[in-house]
Amino acid sequence: MSDLIEIVDSLENRISKLLHKYELLKKQQVDLKQKIQELETISLLQTDQLKQWEEKFSALKNANAMLGSDEYKRETKLKINALIREIDMCIAQLSE
């Protein structure tokens, strides 16, 4: 009978340890999900910031080309030509 009591006690201890471990893992999972959410938010913010910096860089390249820098002159000419074509298309649509 004493062996049976020891087995039951041992089983209770194991179940108790497993339940405790389960609760710890659940808490860790919640923490990790929250961390993932935070990192996704940071990633979106950084992506937006990168786009803004790329636009600023492009504007700066165009300004440098207009000031006489030969490095980005071709790109700026292409951009200006594209803008002129768009303006011409708008004028043509308005005159119809």
Rosetta blueprint (number, residue, H / E / L):
1 M L
2 S H
3 D H
4 L H
5 I H
6 E H
7 I H
8 V H
9 D H
10 S H
11 L H
12 E H
13 N H
14 R H
15 I H
16 S H
17 K H
18 L H
19 L H
20 H H
21 K H
22 Y H
23 E H
24 L H
25 L H
26 K H
27 K H
28 Q H
29 Q H
30 V H
31 D H
32 L H
33 K H
34 Q H
35 K H
36 I H
37 Q H
38 E H
39 L H
40 E H
41 T H
42 I H
43 S H
44 L H
45 L H
46 Q H
47 T H
48 D H
49 Q H
50 L H
51 K H
52 Q H
53 W H
54 E H
55 E H
56 K H
57 F H
58 S H
59 A H
60 L H
61 K H
62 N H
63 A H
64 N H
65 A H
66 M H
67 L L
68 G L
69 S L
70 D L
71 E L
72 Y L
73 K H
74 R H
75 E H
76 T H
77 K H
78 L H
79 K H
80 I H
81 N H
82 A H
83 L H
84 I H
85 R H
86 E H
87 I H
88 D H
89 M H
90 C H
91 I H
92 A H
93 Q H
94 L H
95 S H
96 E L
